[in-house]
Amino acid sequence: MFDFKIKFIFSYFCTLKVYYSLEDFNPLHKTVLTIGTFDGVHVGHLKIIQKLVDTATHKNCESVLLTFFPHPRMVIYPDDHGIKLLNTLDEKIKLLTEAGLQHLIILPFTKEFAKLSALDYIKEIIVDKIQAQLLVIGYDHRFGKNREGNIKTLEAHADEFGFELFEISPADIDEITISSTKIRNYLLDGEVEQAKRLLGKAYTMTGKVKEGRKLGREIGFPTANIEEIPMYKLVPKDGVYAVKVSVNNTQFKGMMNIGNRPTVDGVKHANEVHIFDFIKDIYNQDITVSFVARIRDEQKFSNIEALKTQLVSDKVKALDLLNQS
């Protein structure tokens, strides 16, 4: 289902090595490790990662972040996990590449792995494979079969296995949890500017451009229909947005409609972006949309001409918002 292979991703800041298997990970030195989902890689997460990187440098260790994919709840509750994530796996990797880490381990989470005892988790993963000298870990971190392990379990075995603990304070963990919840709620309410404030960057969505009904082209507003977005990826509230669009590493301005296109009797929920001053064929290409501001709710117009008039107005407003961003 998932292609677990080692990848090397390069960034301006450092070379991040990304592993999809513990067997591929062989550090040259002991490590400083943190563990978590880090969904969104928002400003709260970046504080923890900066602590990790600084500590690793001070101790002459390698910095490592361990995360899991699929999300554990997707595996344990496949039919009722109720998860909407801020990042796809590729998006998370890109964001963590920019955070200054040396190693990112994305461990396949399976039902078999969920049965691993807390003690075996410590010995086999943290100590034997990752060779952690210090763990930067939250006070509420749980691990092992039935989530039996916690920070007290780690404290009880720290001397035995020769690692130290740095506990992320309840205040910082609560800030991270609250921020993640707020970001999701802001996006579900269409408040993408508020989400950006907590994320530290614009919320993005990547998908493949597929051929649609081409109705937009007929009224002078051709759209790229973005599909193949993972079901677990959170899509902002229906409506019209001012956006920036990355196509082949070049950024353009545009506006996006999320919804059912009621004026043209649309029944399928769609993500359509009109890229300003753009005429290239990009079918079957991946593009990334960055949400800058919400313009209005999606609405049904009396006829196509009324829709076209509104789109002209939307474009003026979108350009004004984009020029200010």
C-alpha positions in Angstrom: 0.0 0.0 0.0 2.8 2.4 0.9 6.2 2.5 -0.8 8.6 2.5 2.2 12.0 3.3 0.8 14.8 5.6 1.8 14.8 9.1 0.4 17.2 11.9 0.6 15.8 15.4 0.5 18.0 18.5 0.2 17.2 21.9 1.5 18.9 25.3 1.8 19.4 24.7 5.5 20.8 21.2 5.7 20.5 17.7 4.2 17.7 15.8 5.7 17.8 12.1 5.5 14.4 10.5 5.4 13.9 6.8 6.3 10.9 4.6 5.9 12.4 1.7 7.8 14.4 1.4 11.0 16.6 -1.1 9.2 17.9 1.7 6.9 18.8 4.0 9.8 22.4 3.8 11.0 23.6 6.9 12.8 27.3 7.7 13.0 26.9 9.1 16.6 24.4 8.8 19.4 21.2 10.8 18.8 18.9 13.3 20.4 15.3 12.1 19.6 11.8 13.4 19.7 8.7 11.5 18.8 5.3 12.7 17.6 2.8 13.3 14.8 3.9 17.0 14.3 0.8 17.5 12.1 1.0 21.0 10.5 4.6 21.5 11.7 3.3 24.8 13.1 5.1 27.4 15.2 4.7 25.4 18.4 6.2 22.3 16.8 9.1 24.4 15.5 10.0 25.4 19.1 10.4 21.8 20.0 12.4 21.0 16.9 14.7 23.9 17.6 15.3 22.6 21.1 16.1 19.2 19.6 18.5 20.6 17.0 20.3 22.9 19.5 20.7 20.1 22.1 22.0 17.7 19.4 24.6 20.3 18.4 25.6 20.9 22.0 26.0 17.2 22.8 27.7 16.4 19.4 24.8 14.1 18.6 22.6 13.7 15.6 19.1 15.1 15.7 16.3 12.6 14.9 12.5 13.0 14.7 10.4 9.8 14.8 6.9 9.8 13.4 4.4 7.3 12.1 2.5 6.7 8.9 -0.4 6.0 8.5 -1.6 7.8 11.6 -2.1 5.2 14.4 -5.8 6.0 14.6 -6.2 5.2 10.9 -4.9 1.7 11.6 -6.6 1.0 14.9 -10.0 2.5 13.9 -10.0 2.1 10.0 -13.7 2.7 9.7 -14.2 5.4 12.3 -10.9 7.3 12.9 -12.5 10.8 12.1 -9.1 12.2 11.3 -8.5 15.2 9.1 -4.8 16.1 9.0 -3.2 19.4 8.1 -0.4 17.7 6.2 -0.1 14.8 3.7 3.1 12.8 4.2 4.9 14.6 1.4 3.9 18.0 2.8 5.2 17.1 6.3 8.5 15.9 4.9 8.9 19.2 3.0 8.2 21.3 6.1 10.5 19.2 8.3 13.2 19.5 5.6 13.2 23.2 6.2 13.4 22.8 10.0 17.1 22.0 10.3 16.8 18.3 11.3 19.4 15.7 10.3 17.2 12.6 10.3 13.5 11.9 9.9 12.2 8.3 10.5 8.7 7.6 9.2 7.9 4.3 10.8 5.1 2.2 9.2 2.4 1.9 11.8 0.7 -1.5 11.6 -1.6 -3.6 13.9 1.4 -5.8 14.6 3.5 -2.8 15.7 0.7 -1.7 18.0 1.1 -4.9 19.9 4.7 -4.1 20.9 5.1 -3.7 24.6 6.3 -0.5 26.1 9.6 -2.1 27.3 10.3 -3.7 23.9 9.5 -0.3 22.3 12.2 1.4 24.5 14.8 -1.3 24.0 14.3 -2.2 20.3 13.5 1.1 18.8 14.7 4.0 21.1 17.9 2.3 22.4 19.0 -0.4 19.9 18.1 1.1 16.6 18.0 4.9 17.2 20.7 4.9 19.8 19.1 7.8 21.7 21.3 9.6 24.2 18.6 12.0 25.1 14.8 12.1 24.4 13.0 15.4 24.0 9.5 14.2 24.9 6.1 15.5 26.0 4.8 14.9 29.5 1.7 13.2 27.9 3.5 11.0 25.4 2.1 7.4 25.4 3.5 4.4 23.6 3.5 0.6 23.4 0.6 -1.9 23.5 -2.6 -0.3 24.7 -0.6 2.9 25.2 0.8 1.4 28.4 4.0 3.4 28.3 4.4 7.0 29.4 7.1 9.4 30.5 7.3 7.7 34.0 8.1 4.4 32.1 10.9 6.1 30.3 12.2 7.6 33.6 12.1 4.2 35.2 14.4 2.7 32.5 16.6 5.7 31.7 19.5 4.7 33.8 19.3 1.0 32.8 19.5 1.9 29.1 21.7 4.9 29.4 19.6 7.8 28.1 18.5 11.1 29.5 15.1 12.8 29.3 14.1 16.4 28.6 10.4 16.8 29.3 8.5 19.2 27.2 6.4 21.2 29.7 2.7 20.9 30.1 2.4 24.5 29.1 4.2 23.9 25.8 2.3 20.7 25.0 -1.0 22.4 25.8 0.0 25.3 23.5 0.8 22.8 20.7 -2.5 20.9 21.2 -4.5 24.1 21.4 -2.8 25.5 18.3 -3.4 22.3 16.2 -7.1 22.4 17.2 -7.4 26.1 16.5 -5.8 25.7 13.1 -8.2 22.9 12.1 -11.2 25.0 13.3 -10.0 28.1 11.6 -9.7 26.2 8.3 -13.1 24.5 8.7 -14.5 28.1 9.2 -12.6 29.4 6.2 -10.4 31.7 8.3 -7.2 30.9 6.4 -5.5 34.1 7.5 -5.9 33.1 11.2 -4.6 29.6 10.4 -1.5 31.1 8.7 -0.8 33.0 11.9 -0.5 29.8 13.9 1.1 27.7 11.2 3.7 30.4 10.4 3.0 30.0 6.7 0.0 29.7 4.4 -2.0 26.6 4.5 -1.4 24.5 1.3 -3.1 21.8 -0.7 -1.6 19.7 -3.4 -3.3 17.7 -6.0 -3.3 16.5 -9.6 -5.0 18.5 -12.4 -7.7 16.5 -14.1 -9.9 17.4 -17.1 -13.3 18.7 -16.2 -16.4 20.0 -18.0 -14.5 23.1 -19.3 -17.5 25.4 -18.4 -15.1 28.0 -17.0 -13.3 28.3 -20.3 -16.6 29.2 -22.0 -17.0 32.3 -19.8 -13.4 33.4 -19.8 -12.4 31.8 -16.5 -10.8 28.5 -17.2 -10.1 26.4 -14.1 -7.7 23.6 -13.1 -9.7 20.9 -11.4 -7.6 19.5 -8.6 -8.2 15.9 -7.7 -6.4 13.0 -6.0 -6.2 14.8 -2.7 -6.0 12.2 0.1 -9.2 11.7 2.0 -7.5 12.4 5.3 -6.3 15.9 4.2 -8.3 18.7 5.6 -9.9 20.9 2.9 -11.0 24.4 4.0 -14.6 25.5 4.1 -16.5 25.8 0.8 -16.2 29.2 -0.8 -14.0 31.4 -3.0 -10.4 32.1 -2.0 -7.5 34.3 -3.1 -4.7 31.9 -3.6 -1.1 31.5 -4.8 -0.5 28.5 -7.1 2.8 26.7 -7.6 3.2 25.1 -11.1 6.5 23.5 -11.9 8.2 25.5 -9.1 6.8 28.8 -10.5 4.3 30.7 -8.5 1.2 32.4 -10.0 -1.7 34.4 -8.5 -5.2 33.0 -8.7 -8.6 32.4 -7.1 -10.1 29.1 -6.1 -13.6 27.8 -5.6 -14.3 24.9 -3.3 -17.8 23.5 -3.4 -20.5 22.0 -5.6 -20.8 24.8 -8.3 -24.6 25.2 -7.8 -25.0 27.7 -10.7 -24.1 25.0 -13.2 -26.0 22.3 -11.3 -22.9 20.8 -10.0 -23.4 17.7 -7.8 -19.8 16.6 -7.3 -17.7 18.5 -4.7 -14.8 20.1 -6.6 -11.7 22.1 -6.0 -11.2 24.4 -9.0 -8.6 27.1 -9.3 -8.4 29.9 -11.9 -4.8 30.9 -12.5 -4.5 34.5 -13.6 -2.7 35.1 -17.0 -2.0 31.4 -17.4 -2.7 29.3 -20.6 -0.5 26.3 -20.4 -1.8 22.7 -20.5 -1.1 21.2 -17.1 -3.4 18.2 -17.1 -2.1 15.3 -15.0 0.4 17.6 -13.3 0.6 18.2 -9.6 0.1 21.8 -8.4 0.1 23.4 -5.0 -2.4 26.0 -3.8 -1.5 28.3 -0.9 -4.6 29.9 0.7 -4.1 33.7 1.2 -7.6 34.9 2.1 -11.3 34.0 1.8 -13.4 36.2 -0.5 -16.9 34.9 -0.1 -19.3 32.0 0.3 -20.1 29.8 -2.7 -23.5 30.9 -4.0 -26.0 30.1 -6.7 -26.6 32.8 -9.3 -29.7 33.3 -11.5 -27.8 32.7 -14.7 -24.3 32.3 -16.2 -23.9 36.0 -16.9 -24.5 36.9 -13.3 -21.9 34.3 -12.3 -19.4 35.9 -14.8 -20.0 39.3 -13.4 -19.3 38.1 -9.9 -16.1 36.3 -11.1 -14.8 39.6 -12.5 -15.5 41.2 -9.1 -13.8 38.3 -7.3 -10.7 38.6 -9.5 -10.4 42.3 -8.6 -10.7 41.5 -4.9 -8.3 38.5 -5.1 -5.6 40.6 -6.9 -5.9 43.3 -4.2 -5.6 40.8 -1.4 -2.7 39.0 -3.1 -0.8 42.2 -3.8 -1.0 43.0 -0.1 0.2 39.6 1.0 
